[in-house]
Amino acid sequence: MVDSETAAISDVSFDSIVAGLDFICGLTTRNFSVICWGPGWSNVLNLQSVVPFGMISSCGSCGMYPNSESLCDGSGNICKSCQIELPLSVPLPPVAQTVSSPTKTINKLSLIFIIVGSVGAFAGICAVVYCLWAGVYRLLHNRIYSSEEPTIAAADMANNGSVLPSLRTFSIRRQGSQTLGRQRSGSSYSSRTDKTEIFSLSELAAATNSFSSENKIGSGSFGSVYKGKLQDGREVAIKRGAKKNKSQEKESAFDSELALLSRLHHKHLVGLIGYCEEKDERLLVYEYMSNGALHDHLHKKSNTGIHSSILNSWKMRIKIALDAARGIEYLHNYAVPPIIHRDIKSSNILLDANWTARVSDFGLSLLTDQESVSTKAVGTVGYIDPEYYVLNVLTSKTDIYGLGVVLLELLTGKKAVFKNEYGSAKDLVAYAEPDISAGHLNRVLDKRVATPDINEAEAVEMVAAIAIQCVNLEGKERPNVTDIIVTLERALALCEDTNVVSFSTTTFSFPSD
């Protein structure tokens, strides 16, 4: 724009301006004339006044253009257009001004990827840990129960057990804790005198002929067991432990049995009569079980004929299994707090004068009001729960495993760990489980017992099926003791009544030979 054009419009106020290709025109507010300028115009063009808007008689708050009435011949006014002023934009906070929306999106995506990646990594670690645990679990089970296990040699076989005492029981002294302990009814033995008798050492020595070897009838978790006869004529079993303070482990077993049995009373548990603690001696006095241990009836050498023992009938064997299961049920479901025995085996199932089975030896038992507790594994080779042995996590299913092994003993007549035809140690579970699972139960049944009739055959099959469930490697896959009792009750009913309705949908037969 040249200086003359600039001077012509420098003091002019425009209502509106419109630009063309090479010129600009504006409507003045002074007199509504149109002025055009620019390269397309040689001079500033000043057009006549025009009426830019409609004329009305009165204007609102926006007012009217000056001198507009002269253009309307006094008949109206030209009103100014109201300008709508939009609200000023609110400034963003400093952080928001510096972080753009793409950056926010990227940060959100990064956060999502981090979370998903962390979850995936954790799941992968869990999978690896589980695989390693499963491998170690199987390996240890195979090492413990392999028929070629070198530590369980033929020379280690002993009377009344699978192996020598050093291998029969892994007794690891139990450490007290807040979650697990021997929750006794009192702080001293004197609080139990209303339920248990206190004997003198001289009384018990006289009852056992000074603890002679002729009176010795077995051994328990903390000492030897002797048959005795008290002055009043009662026959008793007296367990004599190591001298006080000589063995912390056996002292703990003594305390545990005394604490437990003084408060337990059930027809399928061996009853405690009293105790003696004198001159560093520690003794427990029990009811005498005249028919001895189940282990002896199943495994002693003289028991070879088909009808040489009352236990050589399927009905009697199933009844004994049911008695033992009911004793364990009392410990698990009715004792307060519940009790886990931890050493269920055939030598700890005793038979009274009426051939009623009772669970005995509570030296390793623990009280617990939790579903599972962490404690070092103890038990007997062949009966100890592999899951408990590997993980050191104790549950009631540990006793179920031991009971399952006892059921297999009753079915097969073999020890929990026995010598096979090649002279190698063989685990009963590894021996019996494959044939039973494959439907060949007749291959492993005890030949000393007469061939079962049709109802007995079904009953035996039911016992075998529940036994295999009991010795499952995973505790959660094992039945609870109540389910076992229901199965054994049905099996016993089949043996007692030939007209009883079958509880099984399958049939089972044995060869006649």
C-alpha positions as CSV (number, residue, x, y, z in Angstrom):
1,M,0.0,0.0,0.0
2,V,1.3,3.5,-0.9
3,D,1.6,6.3,1.6
4,S,-1.4,8.2,0.1
5,E,-3.7,5.2,0.5
6,T,-2.4,4.7,4.0
7,A,-3.1,8.3,4.9
8,A,-6.6,8.1,3.4
9,I,-7.7,5.2,5.7
10,S,-5.5,5.7,8.7
11,D,-8.2,7.4,10.8
12,V,-11.2,5.6,9.4
13,S,-13.2,3.2,11.6
14,F,-14.7,0.2,9.7
15,D,-17.7,-1.9,10.6
16,S,-16.6,-4.7,8.4
17,I,-13.8,-5.3,5.9
18,V,-13.8,-7.7,3.0
19,A,-10.7,-8.7,1.0
20,G,-10.6,-9.6,-2.7
21,L,-7.8,-10.9,-4.9
22,D,-6.0,-7.6,-5.2
23,F,-8.0,-5.1,-3.3
24,I,-9.7,-4.6,0.0
25,C,-13.0,-2.8,0.8
26,G,-14.4,-1.7,4.1
27,L,-17.7,-0.4,5.4
28,T,-17.1,2.7,7.5
29,T,-19.0,3.3,10.7
30,R,-18.9,7.1,10.2
31,N,-21.4,7.4,7.3
32,F,-21.7,3.8,6.0
33,S,-19.7,4.6,2.9
34,V,-17.5,2.0,1.2
35,I,-13.8,2.6,0.8
36,C,-11.7,0.3,-1.5
37,W,-8.0,0.3,-1.8
38,G,-5.1,-1.9,-2.9
39,P,-3.1,-2.9,-6.0
40,G,-6.3,-3.4,-8.0
41,W,-7.4,0.2,-7.4
42,S,-5.4,3.1,-8.7
43,N,-6.8,5.4,-6.0
44,V,-8.8,5.0,-2.9
45,L,-12.4,4.5,-4.0
46,N,-15.0,6.1,-1.8
47,L,-18.6,4.9,-2.6
48,Q,-21.9,6.4,-1.6
49,S,-23.4,5.5,1.7
50,V,-25.3,2.2,1.8
51,V,-27.6,0.6,4.3
52,P,-25.8,-2.4,5.7
53,F,-28.6,-3.8,7.9
54,G,-32.3,-3.7,8.1
55,M,-33.9,-0.7,9.7
56,I,-35.9,-0.9,12.8
57,S,-37.6,1.6,15.0
58,S,-35.6,0.9,18.2
59,C,-32.4,-0.9,19.1
60,G,-31.6,-3.0,22.0
61,S,-28.6,-2.9,24.4
62,C,-26.1,-3.1,21.5
63,G,-27.0,0.5,20.4
64,M,-27.4,2.0,16.9
65,Y,-25.0,3.4,14.4
66,P,-24.4,7.2,14.6
67,N,-26.4,9.3,12.0
68,S,-28.2,6.1,10.9
69,E,-31.5,7.9,11.0
70,S,-30.4,10.2,8.1
71,L,-30.2,7.1,5.9
72,C,-33.6,5.9,6.9
73,D,-35.3,9.2,6.2
74,G,-36.3,9.5,9.8
75,S,-38.3,6.3,9.7
76,G,-36.0,4.1,11.7
77,N,-32.5,3.4,12.9
78,I,-29.7,1.0,12.0
79,C,-28.8,-1.1,15.0
80,K,-25.3,-2.4,15.7
81,S,-24.9,-6.1,15.7
82,C,-24.3,-7.7,19.1
83,Q,-20.9,-9.4,19.2
84,I,-21.0,-12.7,21.1
85,E,-17.8,-12.9,23.1
86,L,-16.8,-16.4,23.8
87,P,-15.3,-17.1,27.2
88,L,-11.5,-16.9,27.4
89,S,-9.8,-20.3,27.4
90,V,-8.8,-21.4,30.9
91,P,-5.1,-21.9,31.1
92,L,-4.0,-25.5,31.8
93,P,-2.1,-26.3,35.0
94,P,1.7,-26.5,34.5
95,V,1.8,-30.3,34.5
96,A,-1.0,-30.5,32.0
97,Q,0.6,-28.0,29.8
98,T,3.8,-30.0,29.6
99,V,2.3,-33.4,29.1
100,S,0.6,-33.8,25.7
101,S,-2.3,-36.2,25.1
102,P,-0.1,-38.6,23.0
103,T,2.3,-38.8,25.9
104,K,-0.5,-39.6,28.3
105,T,-1.7,-42.4,26.0
106,I,1.8,-43.8,25.7
107,N,2.2,-43.8,29.5
108,K,-1.1,-45.6,30.0
109,L,-0.2,-48.2,27.4
110,S,3.2,-48.6,29.1
111,L,1.5,-49.1,32.4
112,I,-0.8,-51.8,31.0
113,F,2.1,-53.6,29.4
114,I,4.0,-53.6,32.7
115,I,1.0,-55.0,34.6
116,V,0.3,-57.7,32.1
117,G,4.0,-58.6,31.8
118,S,4.3,-58.8,35.6
119,V,1.3,-61.2,35.8
120,G,2.7,-63.3,33.0
121,A,6.1,-63.5,34.6
122,F,4.6,-64.5,38.0
123,A,2.5,-67.2,36.4
124,G,5.6,-68.5,34.6
125,I,7.6,-68.6,37.8
126,C,4.7,-70.5,39.5
127,A,4.6,-73.0,36.7
128,V,8.3,-73.6,36.9
129,V,8.2,-74.0,40.7
130,Y,5.2,-76.4,40.4
131,C,7.0,-78.6,37.8
132,L,10.2,-78.7,40.0
133,W,8.1,-79.6,43.1
134,A,6.3,-82.3,41.2
135,G,9.5,-83.8,40.0
136,V,11.1,-83.7,43.4
137,Y,8.0,-85.1,44.9
138,R,7.9,-88.1,42.6
139,L,11.6,-88.7,42.9
140,L,11.6,-88.7,46.7
141,H,8.5,-91.0,46.7
142,N,10.3,-93.4,44.4
143,R,13.5,-93.3,46.5
144,I,11.6,-94.0,49.7
145,Y,9.5,-96.8,48.3
146,S,11.6,-98.2,45.5
147,S,12.0,-102.0,45.6
148,E,15.7,-101.4,45.0
149,E,16.2,-98.9,47.8
150,P,19.6,-99.9,49.3
151,T,19.0,-98.4,52.7
152,I,16.2,-100.9,53.4
153,A,18.2,-104.1,53.1
154,A,17.0,-107.6,53.9
155,A,19.2,-107.6,57.0
156,D,17.2,-104.7,58.4
157,M,14.0,-106.7,58.7
158,A,13.0,-107.2,62.3
159,N,10.3,-108.5,64.5
160,N,7.1,-106.5,64.9
161,G,8.0,-104.0,62.2
162,S,9.2,-103.4,58.7
163,V,12.7,-102.5,59.6
164,L,15.0,-102.0,62.6
165,P,13.9,-99.4,65.2
166,S,16.4,-96.9,63.8
167,L,14.5,-97.0,60.6
168,R,11.0,-97.8,61.9
169,T,10.4,-94.3,63.3
170,F,11.9,-91.0,62.3
171,S,11.2,-89.2,65.6
172,I,12.2,-85.6,65.3
173,R,11.7,-83.6,68.5
174,R,8.7,-81.3,68.0
175,Q,9.4,-77.6,68.6
176,G,6.7,-75.6,70.4
177,S,5.1,-72.8,68.5
178,Q,2.1,-70.6,68.7
179,T,0.3,-72.4,65.9
180,L,1.0,-76.0,67.1
181,G,1.7,-77.6,70.4
182,R,0.5,-79.9,73.0
183,Q,-2.4,-77.9,74.3
184,R,-2.7,-79.5,77.7
185,S,-5.6,-79.2,80.0
186,G,-3.3,-78.0,82.9
187,S,0.2,-76.8,83.7
188,S,1.1,-79.9,85.7
189,Y,0.2,-83.6,86.0
190,S,-1.6,-82.9,89.3
191,S,-4.5,-81.3,87.3
192,R,-5.2,-84.7,85.8
193,T,-5.3,-86.8,89.0
194,D,-9.1,-86.7,88.9
195,K,-9.0,-88.8,85.7
196,T,-5.8,-90.8,86.0
197,E,-4.3,-92.8,88.8
198,I,-0.8,-92.2,90.2
199,F,1.3,-95.3,90.8
200,S,4.5,-95.8,92.7
201,L,7.5,-97.3,91.0
202,S,7.5,-100.2,93.4
203,E,3.9,-101.1,92.5
204,L,4.7,-101.2,88.8
205,A,7.9,-103.1,89.4
206,A,6.1,-105.7,91.4
207,A,3.4,-105.9,88.7
208,T,5.9,-106.7,86.0
209,N,8.3,-108.9,87.9
210,S,10.8,-106.1,88.0
211,F,10.3,-105.4,84.3
212,S,11.5,-108.9,83.3
213,S,12.1,-109.8,79.6
214,E,9.3,-112.5,80.0
215,N,6.8,-109.7,80.7
216,K,7.9,-107.6,77.7
217,I,5.2,-107.5,75.0
218,G,6.4,-104.8,72.7
219,S,7.6,-101.3,72.3
220,G,6.1,-97.8,71.8
221,S,7.1,-94.4,70.8
222,F,9.1,-93.7,73.9
223,G,9.9,-97.0,75.5
224,S,9.3,-100.7,76.0
225,V,5.9,-102.1,77.0
226,Y,5.4,-104.8,79.7
227,K,2.4,-106.9,80.7
228,G,1.6,-106.4,84.4
229,K,-0.9,-107.4,87.0
230,L,-1.7,-104.9,89.7
231,Q,-2.4,-105.9,93.3
232,D,-6.2,-105.5,92.8
233,G,-6.0,-108.1,90.0
234,R,-6.3,-105.8,87.0
235,E,-4.2,-106.7,84.0
236,V,-2.4,-103.7,82.5
237,A,0.2,-102.8,79.9
238,I,3.0,-100.6,81.3
239,K,5.1,-98.5,79.0
240,R,8.4,-97.6,80.5
241,G,10.3,-94.7,79.0
242,A,13.9,-93.6,79.2
243,K,15.0,-92.0,82.4
244,K,14.0,-88.4,82.8
245,N,16.3,-85.9,81.1
246,K,18.2,-88.7,79.4
247,S,16.2,-88.3,76.1
248,Q,14.4,-85.1,75.3
249,E,12.7,-86.8,72.4
250,K,11.2,-89.6,74.5
251,E,10.4,-87.1,77.2
252,S,8.3,-85.2,74.7
253,A,6.5,-88.4,73.7
254,F,5.8,-89.2,77.3
255,D,4.3,-85.7,77.9
256,S,2.3,-85.9,74.7
257,E,0.7,-89.3,75.5
258,L,-0.1,-88.3,79.1
259,A,-1.6,-85.0,78.0
260,L,-3.7,-86.6,75.3
261,L,-4.9,-89.8,76.8
262,S,-5.9,-88.2,80.1
263,R,-8.6,-86.3,78.2
264,L,-9.6,-88.9,75.6
265,H,-12.2,-91.6,76.2
266,H,-13.5,-93.7,73.3
267,K,-14.2,-97.4,72.8
268,H,-11.8,-97.5,69.8
269,L,-8.9,-95.8,71.6
270,V,-6.7,-97.6,74.1
271,G,-7.5,-96.1,77.5
272,L,-4.9,-94.6,79.9
273,I,-5.3,-95.8,83.6
274,G,-2.5,-93.9,85.2
275,Y,1.2,-92.9,85.3
276,C,4.3,-92.9,87.4
277,E,7.0,-90.3,87.6
278,E,9.5,-91.2,90.3
279,K,13.3,-91.4,90.6
280,D,13.8,-90.2,87.1
281,E,11.5,-93.0,85.9
282,R,8.6,-92.2,83.6
283,L,5.9,-94.8,83.1
284,L,2.4,-95.0,81.6
285,V,-0.2,-97.6,82.6
286,Y,-2.8,-98.6,80.0
287,E,-5.7,-101.0,79.6
288,Y,-4.3,-104.4,78.7
289,M,-5.3,-105.5,75.1
290,S,-5.3,-109.3,75.5
291,N,-5.3,-110.1,71.8
292,G,-2.3,-108.0,71.0
293,A,-1.5,-106.0,67.9
294,L,-3.0,-106.4,64.4
295,H,0.5,-106.5,63.0
296,D,1.2,-109.8,64.8
297,H,-1.9,-111.5,63.6
298,L,-1.3,-110.6,60.0
299,H,2.5,-111.2,59.9
300,K,3.6,-113.7,62.5
301,K,5.0,-116.8,61.0
302,S,2.7,-119.3,62.7
303,N,-0.4,-117.8,61.1
304,T,-0.2,-119.8,57.8
305,G,-3.3,-121.9,57.6
306,I,-6.6,-120.7,56.1
307,H,-8.5,-121.1,59.3
308,S,-5.7,-120.8,61.8
309,S,-6.8,-117.4,63.1
310,I,-10.0,-115.6,63.7
311,L,-8.6,-112.8,61.5
312,N,-8.6,-115.2,58.5
313,S,-12.1,-114.1,57.4
314,W,-13.0,-111.1,55.3
315,K,-15.8,-110.1,57.7
316,M,-13.4,-109.9,60.7
317,R,-10.8,-108.0,58.8
318,I,-13.3,-105.5,57.5
319,K,-14.7,-105.1,61.1
320,I,-11.2,-104.4,62.4
321,A,-10.6,-101.8,59.7
322,L,-14.0,-100.2,60.6
323,D,-13.1,-100.1,64.3
324,A,-9.7,-98.4,63.6
325,A,-11.4,-95.9,61.3
326,R,-13.9,-95.0,64.0
327,G,-11.1,-94.3,66.4
328,I,-9.4,-92.0,64.0
329,E,-12.7,-90.3,63.3
330,Y,-13.0,-89.4,67.0
331,L,-9.5,-87.9,66.9
332,H,-10.2,-85.8,63.8
333,N,-13.8,-84.8,64.2
334,Y,-14.8,-85.0,67.9
335,A,-11.7,-84.2,70.0
336,V,-11.4,-80.5,70.8
337,P,-9.1,-79.4,69.5
338,P,-8.7,-82.1,66.8
339,I,-5.8,-84.5,67.0
340,I,-3.6,-85.9,64.3
341,H,-2.1,-89.2,65.3
342,R,0.9,-89.1,62.8
343,D,1.8,-92.8,63.3
344,I,-1.2,-94.9,62.1
345,K,0.1,-98.5,61.5
346,S,-0.9,-102.1,62.1
347,S,1.3,-102.4,65.2
348,N,-0.5,-99.4,66.8
349,I,-3.9,-101.0,66.3
350,L,-4.5,-103.3,69.3
351,L,-7.2,-105.9,69.8
352,D,-9.0,-106.3,73.2
353,A,-10.5,-109.5,74.6
354,N,-13.6,-109.0,72.4
355,W,-11.5,-108.5,69.3
356,T,-12.5,-104.8,69.2
357,A,-9.7,-102.8,67.5
358,R,-8.4,-99.8,69.3
359,V,-5.9,-97.1,68.2
360,S,-2.9,-96.8,70.5
361,D,0.5,-95.0,71.0
362,F,-0.1,-91.2,70.9
363,G,3.6,-90.3,71.5
364,L,3.8,-88.5,68.2
365,S,0.3,-87.1,68.1
366,L,-0.3,-83.4,67.9
367,L,-3.3,-81.1,68.7
368,T,-4.2,-78.6,66.1
369,D,-7.2,-76.4,65.4
370,Q,-6.0,-75.6,61.9
371,E,-6.5,-77.4,58.6
372,S,-2.7,-77.7,58.0
373,V,0.4,-76.8,60.0
374,S,4.1,-76.8,59.2
375,T,6.1,-79.3,61.2
376,K,9.0,-81.6,60.5
377,A,7.8,-85.0,59.3
378,V,7.8,-88.0,61.6
379,G,6.3,-91.5,61.1
380,T,7.2,-95.0,60.2
381,V,8.7,-96.2,56.9
382,G,6.0,-97.7,54.7
383,Y,3.2,-95.8,56.4
384,I,4.4,-92.2,56.4
385,D,2.5,-89.8,54.0
386,P,4.9,-88.9,51.1
387,E,3.4,-85.5,50.8
388,Y,4.0,-84.8,54.5
389,Y,7.5,-86.2,54.2
390,V,8.4,-83.9,51.2
391,L,6.6,-80.7,52.2
392,N,6.6,-80.9,56.0
393,V,2.9,-79.7,55.9
394,L,0.8,-81.8,58.3
395,T,-3.0,-82.3,57.7
396,S,-5.5,-84.9,58.8
397,K,-4.9,-86.6,55.5
398,T,-1.6,-87.8,56.8
399,D,-3.4,-90.2,59.1
400,I,-5.6,-91.3,56.1
401,Y,-2.5,-92.4,54.2
402,G,-1.4,-94.6,57.1
403,L,-4.9,-96.0,57.4
404,G,-4.9,-96.8,53.6
405,V,-1.7,-98.8,54.1
406,V,-3.3,-100.7,57.0
407,L,-6.3,-101.5,54.7
408,L,-3.8,-102.9,52.1
409,E,-2.2,-105.0,54.8
410,L,-5.6,-106.5,55.7
411,L,-6.3,-107.2,52.0
412,T,-2.9,-108.7,51.0
413,G,-1.5,-110.0,54.3
414,K,1.8,-108.3,53.5
415,K,3.9,-105.9,55.6
416,A,4.1,-102.2,54.7
417,V,7.6,-102.9,53.5
418,F,8.4,-106.6,52.7
419,K,10.9,-108.7,50.9
420,N,9.9,-109.8,47.4
421,E,10.8,-113.1,45.8
422,Y,14.2,-111.7,44.8
423,G,15.0,-110.7,48.4
424,S,14.7,-107.0,47.8
425,A,12.6,-104.6,49.9
426,K,9.3,-103.8,48.3
427,D,6.7,-101.1,49.3
428,L,3.2,-102.4,49.7
429,V,1.6,-99.5,48.0
430,A,3.8,-99.9,44.9
431,Y,3.1,-103.6,45.0
432,A,-0.7,-103.5,45.3
433,E,-1.8,-100.3,43.6
434,P,-1.2,-101.3,40.0
435,D,-3.1,-104.6,40.1
436,I,-6.0,-103.1,42.1
437,S,-6.3,-100.2,39.8
438,A,-6.2,-102.5,36.7
439,G,-9.0,-104.6,38.1
440,H,-6.8,-107.6,39.1
441,L,-7.5,-107.6,42.9
442,N,-7.4,-111.4,43.0
443,R,-3.7,-111.3,42.2
444,V,-2.8,-109.5,45.5
445,L,-5.4,-110.9,48.0
446,D,-4.1,-112.8,51.0
447,K,-4.3,-116.5,50.1
448,R,-4.7,-117.4,53.8
449,V,-8.3,-116.2,53.7
450,A,-10.9,-118.4,52.1
451,T,-12.1,-117.4,48.7
452,P,-14.9,-114.8,49.2
453,D,-18.5,-115.5,48.3
454,I,-20.3,-113.2,46.0
455,N,-21.2,-110.6,48.6
456,E,-17.8,-110.8,50.3
457,A,-16.2,-110.4,46.9
458,E,-18.0,-107.1,46.4
459,A,-17.2,-106.0,49.9
460,V,-13.5,-106.7,49.4
461,E,-13.6,-104.8,46.2
462,M,-15.1,-101.8,48.0
463,V,-12.4,-101.9,50.7
464,A,-9.7,-102.1,48.0
465,A,-11.1,-99.1,46.1
466,I,-11.2,-96.9,49.2
467,A,-7.7,-98.1,50.2
468,I,-6.3,-96.9,46.8
469,Q,-7.9,-93.5,47.3
470,C,-6.4,-93.3,50.8
471,V,-2.8,-93.8,49.5
472,N,-3.1,-91.2,46.8
473,L,0.0,-89.1,46.6
474,E,-1.9,-85.8,47.0
475,G,-3.7,-85.4,50.3
476,K,-6.6,-83.4,48.7
477,E,-7.4,-86.4,46.6
478,R,-7.8,-88.7,49.6
479,P,-11.2,-89.2,51.3
480,N,-11.9,-88.0,54.7
481,V,-12.4,-90.5,57.5
482,T,-16.2,-90.2,57.5
483,D,-16.3,-91.3,53.9
484,I,-14.1,-94.2,54.7
485,I,-16.4,-95.3,57.6
486,V,-19.4,-95.2,55.3
487,T,-17.7,-97.4,52.8
488,L,-16.5,-99.9,55.4
489,E,-20.0,-100.0,57.0
490,R,-21.5,-101.0,53.7
491,A,-18.8,-103.5,53.1
492,L,-19.3,-105.1,56.5
493,A,-23.1,-105.2,55.9
494,L,-22.5,-107.1,52.7
495,C,-20.5,-109.7,54.7
496,E,-23.0,-110.0,57.5
497,D,-26.2,-110.3,55.4
498,T,-26.2,-112.5,52.3
499,N,-29.6,-110.9,51.3
500,V,-28.4,-107.3,51.6
501,V,-28.9,-105.1,48.6
502,S,-25.7,-104.5,46.7
503,F,-24.2,-101.0,47.1
504,S,-22.0,-101.3,44.0
505,T,-22.9,-101.1,40.4
506,T,-20.0,-103.4,39.4
507,T,-19.5,-107.1,39.8
508,F,-16.4,-108.8,41.0
509,S,-15.4,-112.5,40.8
510,F,-12.5,-114.6,41.8
511,P,-11.1,-117.7,40.1
512,S,-12.0,-121.0,41.8
513,D,-8.4,-122.1,42.1
